[in-house]
Amino acid sequence: MAQHTYRTGEKAPEGGKFKVESLVSGGRLSNQDDTHVNMDQGDTFPPSPSSNEAANWVKA
């Protein structure tokens, strides 16, 4: 089963660790985008930690 993807600006439906899966623009990920972020339910997904671009996030 595929993981649900969340975009920068969306609210986290649950708490937990999330990681960048891809950039919304289709641009290339840097090694720093492997970073995990801890989110609480209702937190807003941030941009990519390294490029500050909109990102697609998945639960880690």
C-alpha positions as a Markdown table, in Angstrom:
| # | Residue | x | y | z |
|---|---|---|---|---|
| 1 | Met | 0.0 | 0.0 | 0.0 |
| 2 | Ala | 1.4 | 3.4 | -1.0 |
| 3 | Gln | 2.0 | 6.0 | 1.7 |
| 4 | His | -0.1 | 9.1 | 1.8 |
| 5 | Thr | 1.8 | 12.2 | 0.7 |
| 6 | Tyr | 1.3 | 15.6 | 2.3 |
| 7 | Arg | 2.4 | 18.9 | 0.7 |
| 8 | Thr | 4.0 | 22.0 | 2.3 |
| 9 | Gly | 1.3 | 24.1 | 3.8 |
| 10 | Glu | -1.1 | 21.2 | 4.6 |
| 11 | Lys | -1.9 | 20.3 | 8.2 |
| 12 | Ala | -0.6 | 17.1 | 9.7 |
| 13 | Pro | -3.5 | 14.7 | 10.3 |
| 14 | Glu | -1.5 | 12.9 | 13.1 |
| 15 | Gly | 1.7 | 13.4 | 15.0 |
| 16 | Gly | 4.9 | 11.6 | 14.2 |
| 17 | Lys | 8.1 | 11.7 | 12.1 |
| 18 | Phe | 7.9 | 12.7 | 8.5 |
| 19 | Lys | 10.5 | 13.0 | 5.7 |
| 20 | Val | 10.7 | 14.7 | 2.3 |
| 21 | Glu | 9.8 | 12.3 | -0.5 |
| 22 | Ser | 10.1 | 14.8 | -3.4 |
| 23 | Leu | 9.9 | 18.5 | -4.3 |
| 24 | Val | 6.6 | 19.8 | -5.6 |
| 25 | Ser | 8.4 | 21.5 | -8.5 |
| 26 | Gly | 9.9 | 18.1 | -9.5 |
| 27 | Gly | 13.4 | 19.5 | -8.7 |
| 28 | Arg | 16.2 | 17.3 | -7.5 |
| 29 | Leu | 16.5 | 16.5 | -3.8 |
| 30 | Ser | 19.7 | 17.2 | -2.0 |
| 31 | Asn | 21.1 | 14.9 | 0.6 |
| 32 | Gln | 19.9 | 17.2 | 3.4 |
| 33 | Asp | 16.3 | 16.5 | 2.3 |
| 34 | Asp | 16.7 | 13.1 | 4.0 |
| 35 | Thr | 16.1 | 14.9 | 7.3 |
| 36 | His | 13.2 | 13.8 | 9.4 |
| 37 | Val | 11.0 | 16.3 | 11.1 |
| 38 | Asn | 8.8 | 15.7 | 14.2 |
| 39 | Met | 5.2 | 16.9 | 13.7 |
| 40 | Asp | 2.3 | 17.2 | 16.1 |
| 41 | Gln | -1.2 | 16.8 | 14.9 |
| 42 | Gly | -2.4 | 20.0 | 13.3 |
| 43 | Asp | 1.2 | 21.3 | 12.6 |
| 44 | Thr | 1.7 | 22.8 | 9.1 |
| 45 | Phe | 4.1 | 20.9 | 6.9 |
| 46 | Pro | 7.2 | 23.1 | 6.2 |
| 47 | Pro | 9.2 | 23.6 | 3.0 |
| 48 | Ser | 12.2 | 21.4 | 2.3 |
| 49 | Pro | 14.8 | 21.9 | 5.0 |
| 50 | Ser | 17.7 | 22.4 | 2.5 |
| 51 | Ser | 16.1 | 24.2 | -0.5 |
| 52 | Asn | 13.2 | 26.0 | 1.2 |
| 53 | Glu | 11.0 | 24.8 | -1.7 |
| 54 | Ala | 7.6 | 23.3 | -1.4 |
| 55 | Ala | 7.9 | 19.6 | -0.7 |
| 56 | Asn | 5.9 | 16.3 | -0.6 |
| 57 | Trp | 6.1 | 14.7 | 2.8 |
| 58 | Val | 5.5 | 11.1 | 3.9 |
| 59 | Lys | 5.4 | 9.4 | 7.3 |
| 60 | Ala | 8.8 | 8.1 | 8.2 |
